[in-house]
Amino acid sequence: MKKIAVIGCGNLASAIVEGLYSKKTSFSFHTYTPSFHRAQELAQRVGGKSYQEFSQIPDCDIYMLGFKPQQLDEASLNLKRLIPENAIVLSLLAGKTIEDISKALDHKKVIRYMVNTSIRYQKGIILEQVSSDVKENEAQDLREEFSQIASVYEISDANLFNQAMIIAASGPAFIMSFAHEFSSYLSQNGMSESDAIKLVKDLFTGVSYYMQKEENSFLEMASKVTSKGGVTFEVLEEFKEKGLSSLFQRAFDRGVKRAKEL
């Protein structure tokens, strides 16, 4: 059984660990947070062991970094001395590249995961970038385990990784914002807020299922439910006239620019 040291037990790291535990994967969990409280709670939920000091953590096969990205420099002071040479560092730190992690920890074997919030319900996406020092069979073993709780996409190109991150990791917030606009329109026009929210949730669930089952492109699917001159057509024409597609592109590019700045 491989040992995972979970350094930082925030919501995302905890969701991943609990998902892996629920699937009975071949991991044992060793948790640490400076306050100890969250590490202890997580360890209790997954049959793991929690620690109050870095130095107490036994040598592990994988070190999952689940703290805040801005805490990397501080955490690295202890982690540099802690991580065995052959261990894999699995980073969940948004905005921190493989090069950033490798330099901060003076460690070569690094895998970067960008995970979205749906992993909480084992329906998420993981974007994966692997350093050249990680053996393919090591990366594949992890990929197979994590694919039990999310869809894993390996992306080697750093620029494409940032672009995919905007869609996969930030995408849930965009979709939730669209859902808010849908439900707000209904509630502003007389529907109760609770009914409006439920209707929109049902809409997104149904459409998501439909798209999974269909093999056509998204535009082809849309055309199937759009009659020229009809209601749906008029709404889509308004979107087109107002440059919705260009707006999306500009917004996504702005996000990629910010990701590079971070």
C-alpha positions as CSV (number, residue, x, y, z in Angstrom):
1,M,0.0,0.0,0.0
2,K,1.4,3.4,-1.0
3,K,1.6,6.1,1.5
4,I,0.3,9.6,0.7
5,A,1.4,12.6,2.9
6,V,-1.3,15.2,2.7
7,I,0.4,18.6,3.4
8,G,-2.5,21.0,3.9
9,C,-6.0,19.7,4.3
10,G,-8.2,22.3,2.7
11,N,-11.5,21.6,1.0
12,L,-10.0,20.4,-2.3
13,A,-7.3,18.1,-0.8
14,S,-9.9,16.7,1.6
15,A,-12.4,16.0,-1.2
16,I,-9.7,14.1,-3.2
17,V,-8.5,12.1,-0.2
18,E,-12.1,11.2,0.8
19,G,-12.9,10.2,-2.7
20,L,-9.9,8.0,-3.0
21,Y,-10.7,6.4,0.3
22,S,-14.3,5.7,-0.7
23,K,-13.1,3.9,-3.8
24,K,-10.8,1.7,-1.6
25,T,-7.7,2.7,-3.6
26,S,-4.3,1.4,-2.6
27,F,-3.3,4.4,-0.4
28,S,-2.8,5.0,3.2
29,F,-3.1,8.7,4.3
30,H,-0.8,10.7,6.6
31,T,-2.1,14.2,7.2
32,Y,-0.6,17.5,8.4
33,T,-1.7,21.0,8.9
34,P,0.0,23.6,11.1
35,S,-3.1,23.9,13.3
36,F,-3.4,20.1,13.4
37,H,-7.2,20.3,13.8
38,R,-8.2,19.8,10.1
39,A,-5.5,17.2,9.6
40,Q,-6.9,15.2,12.6
41,E,-10.5,15.4,11.3
42,L,-9.5,14.3,7.8
43,A,-7.4,11.4,9.1
44,Q,-10.3,10.2,11.3
45,R,-12.6,10.2,8.3
46,V,-10.3,8.1,6.1
47,G,-8.6,5.8,8.6
48,G,-5.4,7.7,8.3
49,K,-2.9,9.2,10.8
50,S,-2.4,12.9,11.6
51,Y,0.7,14.6,12.8
52,Q,1.4,17.8,14.7
53,E,4.9,18.3,13.3
54,F,6.5,17.9,9.9
55,S,9.3,15.8,11.4
56,Q,6.8,13.2,12.6
57,I,5.6,12.2,9.2
58,P,7.1,8.9,8.0
59,D,8.7,8.6,4.6
60,C,5.9,8.5,2.0
61,D,5.7,7.6,-1.7
62,I,3.6,10.7,-2.6
63,Y,3.5,14.2,-1.0
64,M,0.3,16.0,-1.9
65,L,0.6,19.7,-1.6
66,G,-2.9,21.0,-0.5
67,F,-2.0,24.3,1.1
68,K,-2.4,27.8,-0.4
69,P,-0.1,28.7,-3.2
70,Q,1.3,31.7,-1.4
71,Q,2.4,29.5,1.4
72,L,4.8,27.5,-0.8
73,D,8.0,29.4,0.2
74,E,7.3,29.0,3.9
75,A,6.3,25.4,3.6
76,S,9.3,24.6,1.5
77,L,11.7,25.3,4.4
78,N,10.5,22.1,6.1
79,L,9.5,20.1,3.1
80,K,13.0,20.3,1.5
81,R,14.3,18.2,4.4
82,L,11.3,15.9,4.5
83,I,10.8,14.5,1.1
84,P,12.7,11.4,0.0
85,E,14.5,11.7,-3.4
86,N,12.4,8.9,-5.0
87,A,9.0,10.3,-3.7
88,I,6.6,12.1,-6.1
89,V,5.4,15.5,-5.2
90,L,1.8,15.9,-6.3
91,S,1.0,19.6,-6.4
92,L,-2.6,21.0,-6.2
93,L,-1.3,24.6,-6.0
94,A,-3.0,26.9,-8.5
95,G,-0.7,29.1,-10.5
96,K,2.4,27.2,-9.5
97,T,4.2,25.5,-12.4
98,I,6.2,22.3,-12.2
99,E,9.3,24.5,-12.4
100,D,8.1,26.6,-9.4
101,I,7.5,23.5,-7.3
102,S,10.8,21.8,-8.3
103,K,12.8,24.9,-7.5
104,A,11.1,25.7,-4.2
105,L,11.5,22.1,-2.9
106,D,14.8,21.3,-4.7
107,H,13.0,18.1,-6.0
108,K,12.8,16.7,-9.5
109,K,9.9,14.3,-9.4
110,V,6.8,16.6,-9.6
111,I,3.3,16.1,-11.0
112,R,1.0,19.0,-11.2
113,Y,-2.8,18.5,-10.9
114,M,-5.4,21.1,-11.5
115,V,-8.7,19.9,-10.1
116,N,-12.2,21.4,-10.3
117,T,-14.8,21.5,-7.6
118,S,-17.0,18.7,-8.9
119,I,-14.4,16.2,-7.6
120,R,-16.3,16.6,-4.3
121,Y,-18.9,14.4,-5.9
122,Q,-16.5,12.3,-7.9
123,K,-17.6,13.9,-11.1
124,G,-14.6,16.3,-11.5
125,I,-11.8,16.9,-14.0
126,I,-8.1,16.6,-13.3
127,L,-5.6,18.3,-15.6
128,E,-2.3,16.6,-15.3
129,Q,1.2,17.8,-16.1
130,V,4.2,15.5,-15.4
131,S,7.9,16.4,-15.0
132,S,10.3,14.4,-17.1
133,D,11.9,12.9,-14.0
134,V,8.7,10.9,-13.2
135,K,8.7,7.5,-14.8
136,E,5.8,6.8,-17.1
137,N,4.7,3.8,-15.1
138,E,4.6,5.9,-12.0
139,A,2.4,8.5,-13.6
140,Q,0.2,5.9,-15.1
141,D,-0.3,4.1,-11.8
142,L,-1.5,7.4,-10.2
143,R,-3.6,8.2,-13.2
144,E,-5.4,4.9,-12.9
145,E,-6.1,5.4,-9.2
146,F,-7.3,9.0,-9.6
147,S,-9.4,8.2,-12.6
148,Q,-11.8,6.4,-10.2
149,I,-12.8,9.8,-8.8
150,A,-12.4,12.1,-11.9
151,S,-11.6,12.3,-15.6
152,V,-7.9,12.8,-16.0
153,Y,-6.4,14.7,-18.9
154,E,-2.7,14.6,-19.4
155,I,-1.4,17.9,-20.9
156,S,2.3,18.4,-21.5
157,D,2.3,21.8,-23.1
158,A,2.4,24.6,-20.4
159,N,0.5,27.1,-22.5
160,L,-2.3,24.7,-23.3
161,F,-2.4,23.7,-19.6
162,N,-3.2,27.3,-18.7
163,Q,-5.9,27.5,-21.4
164,A,-7.5,24.2,-20.3
165,M,-7.3,25.3,-16.7
166,I,-9.6,28.3,-17.5
167,I,-12.2,26.0,-18.9
168,A,-11.9,22.9,-16.6
169,A,-11.0,24.5,-13.2
170,S,-12.6,27.9,-13.5
171,G,-15.4,26.7,-15.7
172,P,-17.7,25.6,-12.8
173,A,-17.8,29.2,-11.5
174,F,-18.8,30.4,-15.0
175,I,-21.5,27.9,-15.4
176,M,-22.9,28.7,-11.9
177,S,-22.9,32.4,-12.8
178,F,-24.9,31.5,-16.0
179,A,-27.3,29.5,-13.9
180,H,-27.8,32.5,-11.6
181,E,-28.7,34.6,-14.6
182,F,-31.3,32.0,-15.7
183,S,-32.9,31.7,-12.3
184,S,-32.8,35.5,-11.6
185,Y,-34.7,36.1,-14.9
186,L,-37.4,33.7,-13.7
187,S,-37.7,35.0,-10.2
188,Q,-37.7,38.6,-11.3
189,N,-40.7,37.7,-13.5
190,G,-42.8,36.2,-10.7
191,M,-41.5,32.6,-10.1
192,S,-40.6,31.8,-6.5
193,E,-36.8,31.8,-6.0
194,S,-36.8,28.2,-4.8
195,D,-38.8,27.0,-7.9
196,A,-36.5,29.1,-10.2
197,I,-33.4,27.5,-8.7
198,K,-34.8,24.0,-8.9
199,L,-35.9,24.5,-12.5
200,V,-32.5,25.7,-13.6
201,K,-30.7,22.9,-11.8
202,D,-33.0,20.4,-13.6
203,L,-32.3,22.1,-16.9
204,F,-28.5,21.9,-16.5
205,T,-28.7,18.3,-15.3
206,G,-30.8,17.3,-18.2
207,V,-28.8,19.1,-20.8
208,S,-25.5,17.7,-19.5
209,Y,-26.9,14.2,-19.7
210,Y,-28.2,14.9,-23.3
211,M,-24.8,16.2,-24.4
212,Q,-23.0,13.1,-23.0
213,K,-25.3,10.8,-25.0
214,E,-25.1,12.7,-28.3
215,E,-22.2,12.3,-30.7
216,N,-22.9,15.5,-32.7
217,S,-21.0,18.8,-32.1
218,F,-22.4,21.3,-29.6
219,L,-23.6,23.6,-32.4
220,E,-25.2,20.7,-34.2
221,M,-27.1,19.8,-31.0
222,A,-28.2,23.4,-30.6
223,S,-29.5,23.5,-34.2
224,K,-31.6,20.4,-33.6
225,V,-33.6,22.4,-31.0
226,T,-33.7,25.7,-32.9
227,S,-36.3,26.5,-35.5
228,K,-35.4,29.4,-37.7
229,G,-37.6,32.4,-36.8
230,G,-38.7,30.8,-33.6
231,V,-38.2,31.8,-30.0
232,T,-34.8,30.0,-29.4
233,F,-33.5,31.4,-32.7
234,E,-34.3,35.0,-31.7
235,V,-32.5,34.6,-28.4
236,L,-29.4,33.1,-30.1
237,E,-29.4,35.9,-32.7
238,E,-29.4,38.5,-29.9
239,F,-26.4,36.7,-28.4
240,K,-24.7,36.7,-31.8
241,E,-25.4,40.3,-32.5
242,K,-24.0,41.3,-29.2
243,G,-20.7,39.4,-29.8
244,L,-21.1,36.8,-27.1
245,S,-18.5,34.5,-28.8
246,S,-15.9,37.3,-28.9
247,L,-16.8,38.2,-25.3
248,F,-16.0,34.6,-24.2
249,Q,-12.7,34.6,-26.0
250,R,-11.6,37.9,-24.4
251,A,-12.7,36.7,-21.0
252,F,-10.8,33.4,-21.3
253,D,-7.7,35.1,-22.6
254,R,-7.8,37.5,-19.7
255,G,-7.9,34.5,-17.4
256,V,-4.9,32.9,-19.1
257,K,-3.0,36.2,-18.7
258,R,-3.8,36.3,-15.0
259,A,-2.7,32.7,-14.6
260,K,0.7,33.5,-16.1
261,E,1.0,36.5,-13.8
262,L,0.4,34.4,-10.7
